[in-house]
Amino acid sequence: MRGSEPMRAWADIDLAAIRNNVRALRSLAPTAAFMAVVKADGYGHGMVPCAKAALDAGATWLGTATPEEALALRAAGIGPDRARVLCWLWAPGDPWREGVEAGLDLSVGGRRALDEAIGAARAVGRTARVQLKADTGLGRGGCQPADWPELVAAALAAEADGHIRITGLWSHFACADEPHHPSIAPQLALFRRMTDHAVDRGARPEVRHIANSPATLTLPEAHFDLVRPGIAMYGISPSPEIGTPEDFGLRPAMTLSAALTLVKKVPGGHGVSYGHTYVTPGETTLGLVPLGYGDGVPRHASDSGPVLVSGKRRTVAGRVAMDQFVVDLGGDEPPEGTTAVLFGPGDSGEPTAEDWARAAGTIAYEIVTRVGGRVPRVLHE
């Protein structure tokens, strides 16, 4: 039950935690601008409210993957006067024109993308804001070092013609979440060389940036002109090796809960859920939780996912199904409707997203981001 409306399941989103997390992260990079990464519906927390909370706390940039996300921010009233928006996953035929008209910063990592940005600028009669992305070792998007001089030269020519403005130079770490990984220093050095090349040829970017969440937390030498935390903004550590959220003054912003829809006694030797991977060791009670892999609960956490019910840690009993899973209540008989907490900040003994990540053999990013649209987000302070 949330307020006066009964709910089967819900995700509480603590906007005050997000604002405080942004302030804590800004304090680690006091001379750099702050980009709040709100892609993937704000890592499952709700893109627009999280973006507005981050801006309230001092962010001046927002980061998205797809143009649809970026344009949705503009449609929600977050104009260029309030936040710059960088969008980095542009495909051929995407709404480049709309992006230029909306004043988005368009990430370009190759000639095809640059040509599309130039074409869009010509079509709408407006200068496109372009950020050149360098592949310094991640091997995903971005321009290879061998092709960088050609891309820079073409971008500078387009800038001289008034079609684009080179607003940024950027890249992305491959292993910043692994302290002292041997790839970090070479990537940083290559980023400096590639950005220096562009500047030496005449580029005058507003920002140079490479620092994601782990680099913001642990690599001050990588902060440059802007940092762009993602998962850390939502109060989750990028990796246990770096530290806990508490180590950095962060607080998880999402608490995922559901109401038990059924509590029943069963005898010993009773199989539970598909495949009977769990069989009750003796007479007990089972509780039915109305969340499943259709809502983002990882099936890989079958027989291992932790849940807090009536102040006690329980474990998923049997396989997680599409819409539901079962916990063995060990003979306890909480009333139907009792709240089962899958994860949260951990203040009251509930599991955390990191606990679920360990149970499912994945990362906490995936746990929060995969919470599906059937689960309403309840915003609070």
Stockholm file with secondary structure:
# STOCKHOLM 1.0

chainA/1-381         MRGSEPMRAWADIDLAAIRNNVRALRSLAPTAAFMAVVKADGYGHGMVPCAKAALDAGATWLGTATPEEALALRAAGIGPDRARVLCWLWAPGDPWREGVEAGLDLSVGGRRALDEAIGAARAVGRTARVQLKADTGLGRGGCQPADWPELVAAALAAEADGHIRITGLWSHFACADEPHHPSIAPQLALFRRMTDHAVDRGARPEVRHIANSPATLTLPEAHFDLVRPGIAMYGISPSPEIGTPEDFGLRPAMTLSAALTLVKKVPGGHGVSYGHTYVTPGETTLGLVPLGYGDGVPRHASDSGPVLVSGKRRTVAGRVAMDQFVVDLGGDEPPEGTTAVLFGPGDSGEPTAEDWARAAGTIAYEIVTRVGGRVPRVLHE
#=GR chainA/1-381 SS CBTTBCCSEEEEEEHHHHHHHHHHHHHHSTTSEEEEECHHHHHTTCHHHHHHHHHHTTCCEEEESSHHHHHHHHHTTCCTTTCEEEECCCCTTSCHHHHHHTTCEEEECSHHHHHHHHHHHHHHTSCEEEEEEBCSSSCSSSBCGGGHHHHHHHHHHHHHTTSEEEEEEECCCSSTTSTTCTTHHHHHHHHHHHHHHHHHTTCCCSEEECBCHHHHHHCGGGCTTEECCSGGGGTCCSCTTTCCGGGGTCCCCEEEEEECCEEEEECTTCEESGGGCEECSSSEEEEEESCCGGGTCCGGGTTTCEEEETTEEEEBCSCCCSSCEEEECTTCCCCTTCEEEEESSSTTSCCCHHHHHHHHTSCHHHHHHTCCTTSCEEEEC
#=GC SS_cons         CBTTBCCSEEEEEEHHHHHHHHHHHHHHSTTSEEEEECHHHHHTTCHHHHHHHHHHTTCCEEEESSHHHHHHHHHTTCCTTTCEEEECCCCTTSCHHHHHHTTCEEEECSHHHHHHHHHHHHHHTSCEEEEEEBCSSSCSSSBCGGGHHHHHHHHHHHHHTTSEEEEEEECCCSSTTSTTCTTHHHHHHHHHHHHHHHHHTTCCCSEEECBCHHHHHHCGGGCTTEECCSGGGGTCCSCTTTCCGGGGTCCCCEEEEEECCEEEEECTTCEESGGGCEECSSSEEEEEESCCGGGTCCGGGTTTCEEEETTEEEEBCSCCCSSCEEEECTTCCCCTTCEEEEESSSTTSCCCHHHHHHHHTSCHHHHHHTCCTTSCEEEEC
//
